[in-house]
Amino acid sequence: MPFDSPAHTTIEVLLYTHGHGEITYLFGGSDPEKLDALEGLLREAVPNSYEFQRVEFHPDALADPDHGSIAGLEFEGQPRSPRDWQTRLTPYTDFYGPENRYRKDKSNSTHEGQTKTIPLATIAETMARSDIRVLYQALLTPYDDFTNELDAYSRAIETGSVGILDQAINALAGYPDPEDIRLTATDQTRLEALVEKDGRHSFIMNARTVAMSEEESESENLIRTLESAFAEVSGTTYDIRASVSTGDYGQTLFEQITDRTIQHPTYETLTQRLPGTQTGSTGIVADPAEVGSFCLLDGDALTSEGSRAVAPTSAAKTGLRLPPQSVLGNYQQPGFKIGLPLTADKTPRNSPVAVPPALQPMHQAILGATGSGKSVLNLSGVLSNHATTDGPSVLFLPKGGNAVAEYLLAHHARFDGLDDVVYFDCSETVPALSFFDIRPQLEAGIPRTTAVQDVADHYIELLGQIMGMERFERAVRSPDLIRYLIHALFDPVHGSDAFSHRELHLAVKKMQQDGSPPAVSDAELERSLSKQLDTDARTFSKIMAGVASRIEKITIDARLARMFNHVAVDEPTGDDDATHDEDGAAEDTPQTPHFDLGEYLDENVVIIVDTGGIRTAAQRAIALAILSNAWSALKRRTRSSGPETDHALVNLYIEEAASIANASLLKELLAQGREFDVSVTLAMQFPSQLAGADASAADELLNNVQSVVSGSVPSDFELAKRLATGETDAQTIADRLDGLRRGEWLVKLPGEFLGETPEPFLVQSLPLPPGHPKGSMPLAGETRSGFESARDDLEARTIETVGLELTEPQTAEDASQVTDETDEETVPVRVDSALPHTKRLPGMVSYEEGGHALLCADCETRYSPDDAGLEQAIECCHSRSEVDPDDIPITDVNLRLDENERRQSEWSDQALMFLQAVHNASQFTYEAPGYDLLSDSMIRLQEYVGVESAEVDELLEAGLLSQDTTRPHRLYSLRPEGRKLIGQENQHGVHYGHGKGDLDESTQHVLGVEVTRQWVEQEFREDSESPVVEVRPYYELREGSVPVAGFMGSDTDAAEASSDFEQHRLDLAGLDVDGEIVVVCEIERVNHDLRRAAPSDYDKMAACDPEEAIWVAMSHSEAHEILQALNDPLEGDQRVEKTYSESSPVQKFRIDEPGFTQMHTLEQLLSKVREE
């Protein structure tokens, strides 16, 4: 729609949304005849594939008389010095480019290691997430040539005559010699910025945005998130800031948008030059290199959510040219099948491509976001490879669940059974590894020292992976001492060739308790152990505590303790070791389960390690323990037969590999692929997710992996550069990675020996294999029944031969080996913290039970298990704005009962913790966002400590807890027996007194006092015309205290002892400057004695002769009951003559008596407090 005719052509840029996830992006101009030229310029600025449409639109189309409220934001230029508006802003090209578009973090932040975000993308992303109408406008009109002003400012800086005072001095005393002038670093920067500014071709630029909503707070909150949208456009001496407009000012700003009002520069007006004034101007002067930041939006710079909202059309959706058939044919053979190759127009070929066995020791990576189809691709590949190769395939499946069932069904369908499968469901059965066991290594001729060193190194890394290497290595001497102790237990004279983790733990305890290291025959090792003792008691204690805390990461986890405590029993050999029946025939000797990958190296078997449903640290530990076993087995095989021997290929398939991809053990396996005849397939989301743990991990992984199959990975340009070739550049790869759909993959494969390496190409996933429950040929009928029977046999066979059940009872012999009545396989229950129990936690945060720490779920950085740590974990890779406040739990509970006291109680730990949390909340121990008594239901506390509703009901029935109210939200109070149960019964008497609550004060009353206090503060103390200068809760009308004798008997005695004293305390008082009472408040709860209690409270208030005597009732109906009790008291004269019908609102009460001038309900006051 045409503009009103301005002096110059004006260009308008608009972004707007109606709040339904769709954004419209418009360019317009004041001269319709120049639209063709404008479109031509835009086509040069964006990819050719972008679609243009001509529409008629005016900003007033968003106007709505029922919009409720408008909040706005106007951006302005603020030079550090009045003439700094002539210096350079950040050019748009600093934000644009592949490294910025495909950055690691699209959070709009610019911390170290991150790249800048295109400024307008911030506004577009916010619009994409908004449920309300939002409009952004930028207006550009040419600005007069100010080249002369640029030159003049440069000369003024160079001659030291920038300010008026400088000019006056120079005029009187003469200009200094140029050689005597020493420019500051800031002035030097100014000169450089002035040189870069294009004063001949610049624009006046206005940028503003408004949000419209029925709720004023909603529109204002959204606008405030955009205040720093253009902060990064600021130059070194010229800032871009924003001012917020609400109410009438917001409406005025919207009218300026609809009128397309151009605000001209006001940098150097007289008022701007006055001392103490801001030099900001909503008319921003920007040259051609700068205006793009306010106008241009690249769809590739948005997250998927923002991209969907703007809906740019991109060339990334096209395919890649396939390699010549002479090259492609080398990969259309048996092996790890990837998919059907796609032509340039994305037409699938019939013959699938695969990674042939000869290339598999160069390793594979399968990359793709959650839901891209990695698991299905891996499943098809494992099935085809199992049919092609002769060695074992080991699958690590940390997701468990459907992935395991789908593979087993497909395997059964293809291979007609599960006889060649070993399956560990680690939630119930762990592999019967013999971790601290060098017997197989010694039998293979590996030197003892090497074998022991390998075990020690692998164990140390395993502990580091569980605990986090940075934290693990903080205690510098602890890892060394653990190594020494492992070497000592393997001592050829005093030790053994195999031992359990329990024995290592006992050795640590013994050394910790009496300073006695294990006996060893190696003199050097003996000196190393003795050196640890050659220190003061405090240092030694600290070292041993560090050792114990580290190895107990295994001890306190039931699964890990079960696995690492297992020691394989040597099989009986010869007639002397066999048992015989009465006829002399040899009987079978039951064998303990034992798992060693070395026994499967020449078998075509599939071994599934299902770690779904167990905590992440245990998943990593089990995976690394099996990889350690694989390393040892492969080393033995290579030593026995030589590296030149053709061995059966061992395939390791690791899903969610990012969690262990930086482990040295895995890196060694990758590096030794050809020598060991081992192939490793790593499946993860994207390599750069490793950088948070180890900056070199992604590089090392890609260096050691030659076959890469990647789904859509839109934020990893480093990956694109890795996959690029001389013919296919990084930008082309990045575009294709961004445009892949589910089931489409970009493939880069290695060349055969001295053969041609194919260019990257695209493939389509293979159809789901027969047997897959979601495929076209699922198992059914007798075949399905046969599968169920085969799976039962598989699980039974695994347990009988190679697995350790977690349900196995502990024997008396086992129990005797545990000292200090400590069960190594039992995790101690923490009752000082809610984190191990909470049912509410932000999705981006997880809790590590073993280490009692909070983890960022994205990068697994650890934080302290307290409120500050929780805040830091959220902000690590996300922001607080993404979190539902109810999902932020309390962290501290601090239940005082020890373990024996809790065991003697009939109540669960969670029930006791809930009682403690209710008590803490009533004492205002917690603060928002964890728990706010003024706004949060105590159902939140129930969720935070993990207590079930049924047990809360039992606490109520047992008289330990009472429910005060469900309005304004559910509140509980501890009954005397409940306080006694958690050891809090004696606390109230100590604190009872001036400024403190009552002995048996309910939580609802506590809430009422606090809400009333805040309201009186706002209504009276902050009113300049009110004489109230101080507000005191629980104000005593006389000095004294409750007699101590009152607390020597029962709780009833205590309540009676405080009753008389209570009559001389006010719930709340407002005092003037002389300490005289001006306002009194009574927060009244209705009980059976209301007709006596309410008049007594009235008399107490009236005796103070206040200007205001304010009553607060818990509800509308209770307000009427209180009024009736004052009108018809049980004893004495009538206190209040008036009464009102029960339908009359409380705010309409018009009573003016000495002890009654106002009445409010608690919810009314709470609403007023929240408004403020």
N, C-alpha and C positions, 0 to 999 in steps of 0.2 A: 504494500500500500504506500503511495507517495507520501513524502514528508511535507511539512510546510516549507516553503522555499527558503533555505538558508543562504548565507553569503557565499559559502563554499559547498562543494559536494560533500555530503556526510555519509559515511559507511556505518551501518548498524550490524552488530553481531548479537544473536540471541540464542540462548539455551533455555528450554523450559520443559517442565514436566507437570502433569496433572496429578502425579503421585501414584501412578500405577505401574512403575517400573519401565516406562518408555520415555525417552528424551527426544525432543525435536531440536535440530541444530540448523539455524538459519543465518544467511547473510542477506542484507538488503542495502539499498542506497537511496539518497534523496533525489537522484536524477534517474528516472526510468530509462532514459536513452543510453545510460552507461552500464546497464546491467550485463550486456553482452561482454563488455570489457572486464567487468568484475568476475564473471563466470570463467573467462579465459585465464585470469590470474589465479583463480582458485583451482582450476584444473592443473595448473603447473605446480601448485603447492601440495596437492594430495595425489595418491596413486591413481592411475588411469582407470582402475576397476571401480572406483567410487561412483555412485549414481547420483545425479543431480536432478532435482525437480523444481519447477517454478510454482510458487504458491503466493497467495495474498494473505497477509497476516498483519495484525496490529496488536501491540502489547496489551491494549485494553480488552482483548478477548479473554484474558484471564481474570478480569474484574468480576466480582461477585458481591452483590449487596449483603449476602449472608456469610461472607468470608470469616467473620468473627474478628480477627485481628491481623495486622500486617507488621512484620518485623523486617528491617532492611539493613543493608550493609553498603557503605559507600567507600570505595578505595581512594586513597589520596597519596600524593607524593609528598614526602617530608624530607627536604634537604637538611643536612647537618648545619649548614651555613646558608643564609638566604640565597646566594647565587649558585649553590651546589646543584640546583635543578638542571643546570647545563651539563652536569657530568653524566657518565654512562650508567645505565641500568644493565642488569645481566642480559646478554643477548639470548634470543630464543634458541640459537644453535647450541648453546651450552646445555640445553635440556633435551635436545633432539638428537637422535642417532641410535644405532643398534644397541650399543652398550647401555644406553639409558632406557630404551624401550623394552628390552628384554632383561631387566635388572633382576637381581636375586630377591629383592623385597619390594613389593608394590604397596607399601604402607604409607607412602608420601613422606617418609622421614629421611633424613640425610645424615645418619650416623656414620662413623668411620667404616669404610668398606662397602657402603651403599652408594648408589648413584642417584642423581636428582630426578624428580618427577616433573613431567610437563605440567605447568601450573594449573591450566584449565581442567586437567584431568581430575584434580581434587574436587572441583565443583561438580563435575559430571558424575563422579563416583558417589558423592553425597546425594545428588538428585536420584541416582539409580536406587539408592536404599530408602528414599523418602516416601512417606505415605501422604504427604501434603503437597500443595502446589508450590513450585519454586521457579523463579525467573531470574535469569542473568542477562544483563545488557552491557555491551561495550559500544561506544560511539567514537568514531574517528573523523576528524576534519583537519585539513591542512593548517599548519602553523607557519607564521611568517619567518622568513630567513633571519636567523639570529647569529650568523657567523661573526659579525662584528662584536657582538656581546661576548661570544666565546673567546675571541682574541683579546678583548679588553680584560676579561677575568683572568686569562692566562698571564697577561702582563702584570696585573695587580698582584697576583701570587708571586711572580718572579721578583717584583720590586718591593714586596712586603707592604703593600698599600691596599689591603683588602678591605679593612674596616674603616669607618668614618674617622675614628681617632687616628688610625695610621695615616690616612690621607692628610689630615690636618697637620700632623707632626712633620710629614714629608714636605708639605707646602711651606711651612715656616722654617724648617731646618735644612731643607734640601734633601734630595733623594740619596740614599746611601750608594756607595760604590757596589756594582754587581758582584764583585769578588768578595765583598764583606757579608753578603746575604747567604745565610745557611737555611735552606728549606727543611722543614720537618718531614718525616716520613709520610705523614698524612697529606701535606701539601704536594709532595712529589706524586703521591697517588692521585690527587686531584688533577694535576697537570696531565698525567697519562690518560685519565678518564675524559678530560676535555678534548684531547687530541682524537680520541676514538668516537666522539659524538658527531653525528652528521647534522650540523646546524642549518644546512641548506634545504634538506628534505625531511622535515619532522611533522608530527601530528599533535593536535590536542586530543587527548584520549580520556574519556570518562568511563569508569567501570563501576557497576553497582548491581546488587542482587536483592531480591525480596522473597520472603516466604509467607504464605497465607494459610491460616488454620483457625478453626473454631476456638482452640485453646491458645491463649496468648503465650503461655510458657512453652508450648510445643514449637511454635514458629520462632520464638526467640532462641530457644535452645539450638535449633538447627542452624540459625544464622550465626550463632557464636562459634559453631564448629568450623566456619569458613573464614574467621577473622584473619588467619595466617595463610590463606590460600595463595596469595601472591608475595609472601614474605621473601621467598627465594629469588624473586625478580629484583630485589633491592640491590643497589650498587654499593660501592665501598663508602660513599658519602651521601647517598641519595636513597632513602628508604621508601618502600611501599607499605603503607599501613591501612587500617580500616577503622571506621567509626560506625557504631551500631545505632540504629534508629528504631524506636518502638512507639506504640500508641499513635498519636497524631503525627509525630515525626515520620513514622513508618508509612502512614498514608500519604504524606507529602512527598516522600521519596518515590512511591509508586506513581504518583501523578507526574513527577519529573520524568520517570521512565516512559509513561504513555505519551507525554508531550514531547519526548525526545529532546529534552532540554540539554543544551551544551553548556557546561560549566567551564569558564575560561580560566587560565592560570592566574593565581593570586599570590605568587611567591614573593614578589618584591613591592607589594603595596606598603603604604606608610604604616598601617596598623601592624603588618607582619614584621616591620623592622623595629617596632618598639621592644625594649628589653622585656624578657620574661614571656613573650608571646610565641606561640607555635607558628612555624613557617610552612604549614601544610597547605596543600591546594588540591581540590577535587578535579581540577583541570590539570592532568598529568601531561607533561611534554615528553614524548617518546619518538625516537627515530625509527626508520624502517627495520633495523636489526632488533628492536626491542618490542614492537607492537605485537609480534606473533605470540608472545606469552599470554596476551589478553584475548586473543582471537582464535588461535588455531588449536584444534583438538585432533590428535591422531588416535584412531581406534586401537592401534597396536599398543598404545600407552596405557590402556585400561585393563582392569581385571576382567575376568569373564562376565561378572555381574554388570559392570559398566559397559562392556562391549555389547552385551545383549540389549541394554537399554538404548544405546545409540544405534546399534545394528549396522555397523559399517560392512560393506561388501568388499572382500579382499581376494587378491589373486592367490592367496595361500591355499585356497580350496582346490587348486589344480594339482595334477599329478607330476611325476618326473619321468624322463625318458628311461626306458629299460636298457640294461646293458645288452650288447649283441648276443644272439643266441649261442654263438661259439663260446662266450664267456659264461652266460647264464646257465648253459647246459651242465657246467661243472658242478652246479649246486642242485640240480634236479635229479638227485639220487638218494638212496637211503641215508638216514641220519636223523638229526634233531630237526623235525619239520617245523617250519616257521609259518608259512602261509602261501597263498596264491599270488604270484607277482601281478602288479597292476600296471597297465600301460599308461601313457601320458594323459589319456582321457579317462583313466581310472576304470578301465575294463579289465576284469580278472582273467588271467590265462588259466588253462586247465591243469597244468602240471605244477605241483607245489615245489617250492624251493626249501632246502634243508642245509644245515651245517653238517658236512660229512664227518665221520669219525676222525679222519686224518687231521682235520682242522680244529677239532674240539679241545685238544690240550692248550690251544691259544685262548680259550675261555670265552664265555658269552655274558652279555649283560642285557637284561630285559627291563626297559624303563617305561614308566607310565604312571599317571595319576591314579588314585583310587577309582575304581569303576571303569578303567580303560580296557580291561580284559586280559591283564597279565596272567592271572591264575589259569584261565582257560587256555591261553597260548602255551604256557608252561606244561599244562596237563597233556595237550596233544603232542608236544615235543618229547616229553618223557616216555609216553606210550610208544611212539615211533622209534625212539632211540633204544629203548629196552629191547625191541624186536631186532634191532640192528647190531648192537654191541654185545659182548660176552661177559662183561664185568658187572659189578654191583652199581645200582643207582640209589643214592641216599637223598631223600627229600626232607628238608627242614621246613615245616609248615607251622609258623607261629600263629596263624589265624585259626587253624583247626577247623572244627565245625563242618560246614558244607564242603569245603575244599577237600577234606579227607574222604568224605562219603562219595563225592563225585569221582575222585580218582579211583577208589576201590571198585565202584560200579563199572567204570569204563575198563579197568584192568580185567575184571572178571569177564566182561563181555568179549574182550579181544583175546585173552589167553586162556579162556575157559576154566577159570578158577583162581584161587589166591594162594596156591601152594608155594609159589616163588615170592611171597611177600612176608616181610617182618614188620609188625606195626606196634609202635610204642605210643600209647595214649598217656602222655606224661602227667596228666592230671590224676591218674590212678596208678600207672605203672611206669617206672623209669628204667633206662637201660642198666643192666647189671655189669657196668664197667668196673674194672679194677684199676682205678686211676693211679694210685701210688704203688705201681707194680712194674719192676724192670726185668722180671724173669723172661718174658718173650724177647726182650732186646738182648739180654745176655746170651740166650740160646742162639740168637742169630749172629753172634759174634761182635756185637756192638760194644765198644769199651764201656766199662761200668761208669767211669767219670762222665762220658758223653750221655749215657742213658739217664743218669741222675740229674745232670744239668738240664736236659730236655724237660724232665718232669717238673723240676723246680721253676724253670722259665715259664712253662705253660701254666702252672698253678699261680704264679705271681701275676701273669697277665689276666688270668681268669678272675682273680680277686679284684684287680684294677678295673676290669670291665663291669663287675657287679657294683663296685663302690664309686666308680668314676676315677680315671687315672689321675686327674689333678688332685683330687682329695686324697686318693690312696697314697700318692707320693709326697704329701705334705710332711708326714712323719718319715724323715729321710732314712733313719736307721732301721725302722721296722721292717721294710722289705728285705734288707740284707739279713737281718736276724732270722726271718722266716726261711730264707734260702739255707742258712747255716743249719737250722734245725732239721730241714728236709734231708740235707746231706748227712746229718748225724744219724737220723733214723734209718738211712740206707747204708750205714757204716758196715763194711764187710765182716767185721769182728763182733762188734757190740750191737749192731742193728740187724736188719733183715732185708730180704729182696722185695718184700711186699708188706705194706701196713695200711691201716685204716686212718681216716681223717680224725677219728676219735683219739687214736694214739698220738697224733700230732697235737691235738688240743690238750691232752693230758700232759704232754711234755712241756707245753707252754705254761700250763697252770703250775706244774711242779717248779719250773724255773722261776715263775713269778712269785711263788710262795716261799721257797727256801733258797733261791739263788743257785740251784744245782742244775747245770746243763747236762744233757745226756753224755754218757761216756763215748769217746770216739778213739779210733786207732790212728787217725791222721793228725800229726802234730800241728800242722798249719791250721787245720779246722779247729783244733782244741784251743790254739791261741786266739783265733777269731771269736770263738764263743766266750773265752775268758775275758777278752777285751770288753765285752758288753757288761761284764760284772765290775770292771775296773772303773767305776764311776760312783758318784754320790748316790745315796738312797733315793733321793727325789728324781734324779735323771733316770736311774734304772727303772723306777716305778713307772715313769712316763713312757719309756721305751716299751716296756712289757705291756702296758695298757694299750699302746698303739698296735702291738702285735696281736693281742687278744681281740681287740675290736675288729681287726681285719679278718682274721680266720673265722671269727664267729659269724661272718656273713654267710658262711656255709652252714655252720652249726645251727643257727636259729631258723633256717628254712627246712621244713620237714622233707621236701623232695630232695634237696641237695644233700642234706645230712644222710638220707637213706642211700643215695647213690655213692657218695664219697666215702661212706663207712664200709662199703662192700669190698671184700677181698676174695678173689677167686680161689677156690680150693683145688689143689692139684688132683687130677684124676688118678684113681688107684691103678697101679701097674703090677703085673706078675701075680702068681697065685697066692703069694703071701699076703697081698693086700685085699684079696677078695673074700667075701663071706660065702659060706657054704650051707646048704641045707643038710638034713640028716643023712641023705644018700650020698653026700659028697659033691653034689652038683653045685656049680657056682651060681649064686643068686645075683640079680642086678642090684648094684649099689646106687641108691638115690643120689643124684648129683645136685649141687646147688646151681642155680642159674648163673650163666656167665656170658657176657657179650664182648667180643673182640672183633673189630672190623677185619683184622688180619685173616680171620677164618673164612671170610666171604670174598676175598680179593679175586678169586678165580671162579666165582659163582655168578650166574646171571640172575640176580635177585634184586628186588626193590625193597629198600628199608625206609620206612616212613617214621619220622620223628615229629609227632604232633604235640606242640607246646601251647596250643590254644587254651585259654582259660587260666593260665598261670601268669604270675607277674613278670614284667619285662626283664628284671634282673635275673630271675631264675631261667627264663628262656635263653638269655645270652650265655649263662653259665653252662647249661646243658649242651647248647650248640658247640661252645668252645671245648668242652670236655670230649665230645665226640670227634671234633676236628683234631684234637690232640691225639686221640686214639688212631685216627686216620693217618696223621703224620707219622706216628711211630710205626704203624703197619706198613705204610708205603716205603719208609726208610729201610725196614727189615727186608722187604721184598727186593728192593733195588740192590741192597748189599748182598743178598743171597744169590741172586741170579745175574747181577750186573746191569748197568744202565742200557746196554745195547740190546738186551733181550726184548722181544715183543711181548709185552704184558697185556692182559685184559684191561681195557680202559675202565677206570673208576670215575663215575660221574657224581658230583656233589651239586645238588640243586638247592639254593638257599633263598627262600622267600623273605621279604622284608629285610634284605641284607644290610641296609644302612646301619642297623644297630650294632653290627660287628665288623663292618667293612674296614674300619681303621685298626683292627686287631693285627698285631705283628704275625700271629700264627696264620691267619688267612692270607696275608701278604706273602708269606713264605710259600704257602701252597700254590698261590698264583704264579710266583716266580719260578717254581720247580715243576710246572705243569708237564713239560716234555720229558724231563728226566724221570719223573715219577709215573708217567702215563696217567695223569689225573686231569679231569676237566671240571671246571667250576662254573656254574651258571648262577649269576647274581640277579635277583629281581628286586627292584626298589622303585621309588617314585622318580627321583632324579639325582644325579651325582652331587650337585651342589648342596644337597641337604646334609652332606657329610662335613662341610666346611666349618660348621659351628663347633664340632668336636675336634677336628684336626684339619688345619688349612691345607695340608698336602694330600689328604686322603683321596679327594676326588681326582687329582692329577695322577696319583699312583694307581688308582683303580683303572682309569682309562688307559694308562700306559701298559697295563698288564692284561687288558681285555681287548681282543681284536675283533670279535663279532658283537655288534651292537644292534639291538632291535628296540626301537623307541616309539612309544605312542605319543600322544599330544603332551608336550612339555613346553608351555608357552613362556616360561620365565627363566630359561637357562641358556643364555647366549654362549657361555663358555662351552657347553655341550655342542652347540651348533658349530663353533669354530673347530672343535675336535673332529667332527664328522665331515667337515668341508674338505674338498679336494681342489686340484688345480682347475678342474672343469666345473665343479659345483661349489660356489662360494658360500660363506657362512650365512649371508643374509637369505639366500635361497633356502638353505637348510632350515634356518630359523622360521621362515615363513611357512614352510611345509610342516614343521613340528607344531606350529601354532594352529594350523588348519586341519590336522588329522581328526577324523571322527572315531568313535568307539569301534574297535575291530580293524582299524587301519594302522599300519606300522611303517616307519622309515627304517630301512635295513642298510647297514654297512658291514660287508663281509671281507675277510682277508683273502688274498690270492693264494692259489696253490703254489708249491715250491717252483720258483722261476716262472710262474704263470702270471697272467694279467689280473690285476686287482680290479674288481668291478666298481663302477661309480655307485653312489648311494641310490637306492630305488625304493619304491613303495610296495607293500604286500597287503593282502586282506586275510584276516584270520580264517583258518580252516573251519568247516562246519563242526558242530559238536560231535564228538565220537559216539559210536554206538554204546549204549549203556548209560550215558549221561542222562540224569533225570529230566533235564530241560531240552534234550535233543529230540530228534525225530524217531529214535529207536531206543527208548528206555527199557530197562528190564521189566518183565511182567510175568505173571503166572508162575509156572514151575521154575522158570529161570530166576525169577526174583527170589523165590523160596530157596533155591539152591545157593544163591548169593548170601542170604541171611545165615544159612547153615555154615557156609564157608567162612563167613566173617566171625562167627562164634568160635569155629575151630582155630582160626588165625589168632584171635585174642588169647584163647586158652594155650595155644602152642607157644606164643610169645612169653606168657607168664611162666610157663613150665620150664622153658629152656634159656631165655635170655633177658627176662624182665624181673624187676623187684616191685612187688605190690606195696603200696603205702599202708594198707590195712593190716599188715602182718603184725601180730602182737609182740611186744617186747618180752624177751625171756628174762628169767632171774639173773642169768649170767650177764646179759646185756646191761641190765639195770645196775649190777654191781660195779660196772666199769665207769659209771657216771658219779662224780663226786659232788659234795655239797648239795645233794638232793636236787640237782639241776638236770632236767630232761633236755638233752641237746636238740631233740626234734620238736620241741614245743616253743612256739613264738610267744614271748612274754607279752601280756596284754598291757598296753599303755592306758592309764586313766588320767594322766596329766594333760593330754591333748585330745581334741575331738577329731583330728585328722584321720587316724586309723579307722574311725567308725562312721564318718559323715556320709550321708547319702547325697549331699549336694556339693558339687565342686565345679568350677568353670571348666568347659570342655578343653580349653588350652592348657590346663594344669592337671598334673597327676601327682599322686602321693606314693612315695617309695617307702614301704613299711620297714624293710630291713634296715635302711639307713636313716629312717625317720627324717625325711626331707621332702620338699616340694620340688617338682620337676616341670619345666616348660615342656609341654607335650610335643612341641615341634622340634626343638633342638636338644632336649633333655639336659639343659643346664640346671644345676641344683640350686635350691634356695632354702633358707632357714625355715623351719616349720612354725612360723609365727605370722602375725598380721602383716608385718613389713615384708617378710619373705613372700607371702601370698600376693601382695601387691606387685612385687618385683617379678614374680613368675608370670603374672598376667601381662605386665607391660613388656616382658622380654621380647616376644614376637607378635604381640597383639596390643590392644588398648582396652582400658576400663569401659569405654563406651560400648564395647561388644558384649559385655557381660550383664546378665540379669543379676541385680543386687542380691536376690534371694539365693543365688548360687554361690555367694561368697560366705563361707561358714565362719563361725567363731573358731579360733585355733586353740585357745587355752581353756581347760576345765579345772585343773588342779584339785581333783578329788583327793582328800587328805588320807583316806583309808589305805592302809598297807595291804599287801596281798593276803596275809592271814586273816585280817579283818573282813576282807571281801569274800574270802572262801567261807567264812562262818556265817555270812549273811545269806538269807534266802533269796535275795534279789540279785539279778544279773548286774554285771559291771555297767552295762548301758543304762539300766534303771537308776543305779546310784549316781552315775554321771549326770543323768537328766535332773535329778534332785539338786545336784550341785550347780548345774547350769541355771536352773530356775532361781536358786538363791543368789548366784552371781548377778543375774540380770536384774533382780530386785534391788541390788546394791549399786546398780549402774557401773558394774565392772566392765561391761562391753560397750563398744561404740560402733556406729555405722561405719562401713557397710556390713560388718559382721552381724551385729544385732543391735537394734535401736528400740528401746522399750516404748517409745512414743509412736512407732509406726509398725513394728513387726509383731506378728502373731507368735506365740510360744510353740506353735506347731513347727516353726523354723528350728527351735532348739531341739525338738524331738527328732527332726531330720538330721541335725548336725551331729548328734551323739549316737544316732542309729538305733534308738529304742522303738520297739513296735507299739502301735496304738493299744493293742490288747494289754500290754504290760503297764502302760500309763493308766488304763482303766483299773487295773489291779492296785496300783498305787493309790488311786482315789478311793477305791473300796476299802483299802486297809487303813485309811485315815492318815496317811503320810503326806498327802497332797490334797489341795482343794482347788476347784475351778472357780475363779472369781467371776469371770464374765466372758462372753464371746464378742462384746461390742466395747470399744471400736475394733478390737481384735481379741483373740483368745489369750487369756492370762491365767496363770496358776500361781498359787502361794504354797509355801511349805507349812505344814502343820507342825506343832511342837515335836511330835514323834519323828517326823521327817527330818527336822533339824538335828534332832538327837542322833538319828541314824547315821548322818554324814559328819557328825562331830562338830556341829555349828551351834549347839544349844547354849553354850556359855558366852557367845560373842555379843549377844544383844545387850546384856546387862552392862558390859564394859562400856559400850558405846552409847548407851541410853543417856540422854542429856541434851543440853542446849544445841540446837541445830541438827539433831539426829532424829531418826524415825522411832516409832513405837516398838515395844517388845514384840508384839504379835501383829504388827502392821501388815496388811495385805498388800500384794503387788499392785492391785487396782488402786489402793489408796496412795501408794508411792507414786504411781503414774499421775493420779489426780493432783498431788502436791506439786510435782515437777511441771506439769502442764500449766497449772494455775500460776506458779512462780514465773514462768516465761511470759504468760499473758500479762500479769501485773507489771513486770518489767517493761513490756511494750506499751501498755495502756497508761501507766502512771509514771514510772521512773524516767522513761524516755520522753515524757511530755514536759516541755519547758515550763508550762503553767502549773504543773502539779507540784505540791510540796514534797512528794516522796523522793528521797534520795537513796534509800537502801531498802532492799526486799529480803526478808529473812524467813526461811521455812522453819517450822517447829520452834516457834518463838516462846521462850519461857517468861511467864509473868512474875515469877519469883525465883530467887536463888535457891538451890537445894538439889537433892537427888533422891532417887527411889531408895528406901532403906535396904541395906544389904540383906537383912534377914528375909526380905521378900523373895530372895533368890535361893534360899537354903532349902526350900521345900519343893513342892510340885510346880508345874507350869501354871496351874490354877492359882497357887499362892502368888506367883510372880505377877500374873495379870491383875489380881486384886490389889497387890502392893502398888502397882502403877496407876490404878484407877483414880485415886485421889490426886495424884501428881498430874494426871492427864487433864484434870479440870483446870489446871493453871498453866496450860500450854495452848498456844494458838497454832493451828496448822500452818498459818502464814500471816506475816505482818509486814506492812509497808511503813517505814519510819521516815520522819522528817530530819532536818539537819541537826535538831536538838535531841534526836532519839525518841521523840514522842510518836505514839501510834497514830497513823492517819488512816490506814486501810487494814482491815482484818478479813481473813478468809477462812471458811470452814468447808472442808471437803467431807461431805456426809455420805456414809453408806447406810442403807436401810437394814436394820436387824430387828430382832424380836423386842428390843427395848427402846424402840424409836420414840415412843411418846414420853419417855423419861430422858433419853439421851439428847434429843434435838432441843427441847427447852433448856436443858442444862448448858448446851453449847451456845444457845442464844444469849443466856444470861452472862456467860463468860465474855462474849463479844460485846454485848451492850455495856458491860462494866468498863470497857476500855474507852468509851465515848468516841468512837471513830467517826470520820467523815463518811466512810463507806464500809458497810458490813455485808460482805459478799458470800453467798452460799453457792456451792458447786455440788450438783447432784449427779449421780451416775447415769441417769436416764430421765426421759420425760415423765414416765410414770412415777419414778422415785421422787422426783421434784414435787409432784402433787402430794405424795404421801408425807413428805417432810413438812410441806405447808399445812397439811391437815393436822399433823402432830403439834405444830406451833399454835394452831387455832384451837385445838382441843387437847391440851396436855393432860398427862396422867395425874400430875400434881401441880398446884399453884394456879396463878391467874393465866388468862389467855394472853399469849405473847403477840399474836398477829390476828387482827380482826378479819381481814379479807381472805377469801378463798376464791378459787376459780374453777370452772367446769373442767373435767378431765381432758377435754378436747382442746383447751386453750394452750397455745404455745407458751413455753416458759419465758421467752423474751418479751411477752406482753404483760408479765406480772408488773404491777405498779404499786409497790409497797415502800413506805418510808418510815421505818421504825428504828429505834436505837440499835437493835441487834439484827436488822434485816433491811438492806436498801437495794440489793440486787440478787438475782438468782440466774445461774447458767447451768447447762448440762456440760458434762465432760467433753462430749463430742463437739459441742459448739465452740468451746475454748480451744480444743485441739485443732479444729478447722481454722480458727483465726490465727493460731500460732503458725500453722503450716503456710498460710497465705503470706505472712511476714517473711 
